[in-house]
Amino acid sequence: MVDLTVIQNYYRSISSSPSHYISYLNVFLAIFSVYLMYRIVFPPTSPNGQVLNAQQQAKQNPQPVVYTKFTPTTLQPFNGIVEERVLMAVKGKVYDVSAGRSFYGPGGPYSNFAGRDASRGLAKGSFDEEMLTPIDGPMDTLQDLNADEIQALNDWEQHFAGKYLLCGELVEQL
């Protein structure tokens, strides 16, 4: 039979020893020091490699978006020019496409859809201004779309739902 008192005394001597705790503290401080040195040598950068200051870091991590109802008129300022965020409606759902600013923001190939209902243009595969419903007119019901156009629009809707943040809905009036 094993003498338990010897094991208990050994355990007490190890666990009550101040050097036991100091070694854990040293490991923690060493890891923390390495992390701080890493952050000093390699500060946060943007995708193009530039070092970000605090204001730029805040832009990369914007404030949370609140789900909102938009009318065509209240959606219009979110075109990347008037408001920094770029929003776009597809089938009555408003998506924050700011992450794709190079496509949907000013100067991008889809920029005419920014701050607007893009449903008809996406369904027809056209980026012409004529595809946009007038801001002050009634909302587009899309009743005249054929089966292929409806399928194209549904595919676009799935694309936006999978890639961008749903931030509201487009309604006729508030």
N, C-alpha and C positions, 0 to 999 in steps of 0.2 A: 504494500500500500504506500502511496506517495504521501509525503509529509506536506499537508496543505499550508501549514504555517510558513514554511520556507517560500513557497510560491506567493503567498499573500504578502509577506514582507518585501519580496523582490518587486512585486507590482506596486506597492505603496512607495517604495523608494524611487521608482521610475516616474510615476504619475505626480508625485509631489515635488519632484526636483525642479527648481527654477530653470535649469538649463534646458529641460524638456520643452518648456513654453517658449524660451528664447529662440530655439532652433526653428519653430514654426513661424515666429515673428520674422526671423531673418529670411526665410523662404518667401514669405509674403512681401516683405520690403524689396527683395531682389526682383521679384516678378513685376511689382509696381514700378520700380526704377527702370526696368527694361521697357515697359510700356511707355513711360514718359519720354524716354530717350527716342523711342521709335516715333512718337508724335512730334517731337522737336525736329528730328532729322527728316521725317516724311509727313509734313502737314497735309490736311485734307485738300484735295485738288478737284477741279472740275473735270468733266470728260475730256476736255482738250488739253489737260495737263497744267492749267494755271492754278496757282495757289489761291484759295478762297479766303476772303476776309469774313468777318462775322455777318455783315449785311448780305453778302453773296450766299453764305451758307443758309441764311434764313430764307432766301428766295428759293433755294433748292428744296427746302422743307417748308412748304407753305402752310398756312393755317388750315384747319379742318374745313371741309366744305359742308354746308348745311343743305339738305334736300329742299328745293324751292320750286314753286310753281312760277313759270314764266309765260308771258304773252309774247307774241312776235315783237312788240315794241320794247318790252323790258329785256328781251334776249339780245337785241341788236347791239347794245354797247359792248358786249363781250366778244369783240372781234379781234382782240389783241392790240388794237390801237387805242381806243377809248379806255377800255379796261385791260389790265394786263392778262387776265385769264382769257382763254379762248374756249368758248362753248359752242356747241352745235347740236341741233335737234335732228333726230331720225325716228320717224314713226311715232311722234309725240313724246319721245324720251329725250332728255337733254343730257349730253355727255360733256365732261370737261376734257377737252382734247389738247390742253396746254402742253402735255408731254410730247405731243406731235406737232409742236409749234412750227417746225420747219415745213410741214405739209399744209397745216390749216391756218397758220398765222399769216401776218402781212408778208406778201411776196411769195407765199407758197403756192403750189399748183391747185390746192383746194381752198384758197383764201376767200373766195367769194361765198363759201358756205359758212364761214365763221360768223357767229352771232345770228344765224338764220336757221330755218328749217331746210335741211338738205335732202329731204326724202325724195322729191321728184327728180332732182338732178342725179342722185345716186341710182335710182331705179332705171333711169333712161341712159345712164352712162355719159351724161353731158354736164359740162362745167360752165355752160353759157349762163349769162345773167337772166335770160328769158325763162330759165328753169326755176327761178326763185319766185316764190309767192310774194306779192307786194306786202310790205309791212303793215299798211293801214287797211288792207283788204281782209276778207274772211280767210280762215285757215284752209289749206288744200286738203280735200278729202281723199284724194288719190283714187277716186272711183273709176277713172278712165284707164288705169294701167292694165296692160295685158298680163297673162300668166308669167311670161318670161321676165317682165319688168318687176312683177311682184316677187318672184324668186330672187332676182338680183337685189332688190331692196331688203328682203329677209336675210340674205347673205351678208349685206353690209351691216344690218342691225346686229347680227351675231358677231361680226368683226368688232364693232364698237363695244358691245357688251363684254367681250372677252378681253379687250385691250385698255379701255378707258373707264374712268369713274362716272357712274350714273349719278348726276347731281340734281336732277329735277325732271319736271314734265312740262310740256308745252300745252297751254290751254288757250282757249279763245279769249277769255277775260278772267280777271281775278275776282 
